[in-house]
């Protein structure tokens, strides 16, 4: 599972790139994000709705998008209200302070979708949502460490160094996890670095020593266009999207260019060992 220490850290793009890498190697792999908050949705061939980022990740795997790749989609409606789409179908609307949101049922549906999505596959690449250590939300978590523990998935943390605070974000996330959660952490990635990565050496060594796990990559800033999801992606168009051959090919070509730009910066061998 790829988890970001903040929203917008780059976990969606990293997950998609790993999907593309494994698919090019001939592996039967699929993406999975238990819950997404997004206005930018995708309608599958069977008429179900899902977050567009998981549809793009499905293409990276050489698959047609399925709502089981994103069983819970939360669509903001304004004034604090939102609609929950469950396994591709509208389920309920929520208003601020509304106590209805049966977590047990959502978790059950998430695990059912995960099992259906994973059936017969060599691997499933999971993506977390936001930060895994939002302490006010942990009891209602369906997408981060609750899921990682439920399916015993190893976890890799991603921090965005362009905005600053990546080391603090990665180590702070580690400190806020309990022992069972830390046992699932297998490494961290520093994303969107500009310049000579050797200057990060002392900081990386300190983190590796404190956390007793490796840095799996320092990814250079590479120009890349990913599908917009939430308010972290302001300025991009929102709405429903369908399949477009040209869009798909541009996306796959962009991922290939991204992987080439990351060549030597991401420890793909170590990441593959986690599968």
WOPERA-V140984 format. One record per helix or strand of 3 or more residues. SS is the DSSP state (hx for helix, st for strand). FROM is the first residue (numbers start at 1). TO is the last residue. If there is no record, write none. Layout:
SS&FROM&TO + SS&FROM&TO
This chain:
st&2&4 + hx&11&24 + st&29&32 + st&35&37 + st&41&43 + st&49&51 + hx&52&60 + hx&67&69 + st&72&78 + st&81&86 + st&89&94 + hx&103&118 + st&123&131 + hx&138&140 + hx&145&151 + st&155&160 + hx&166&176 + hx&179&184 + st&185&193 + hx&197&211 + st&214&220 + hx&231&233 + hx&245&261 + hx&268&273
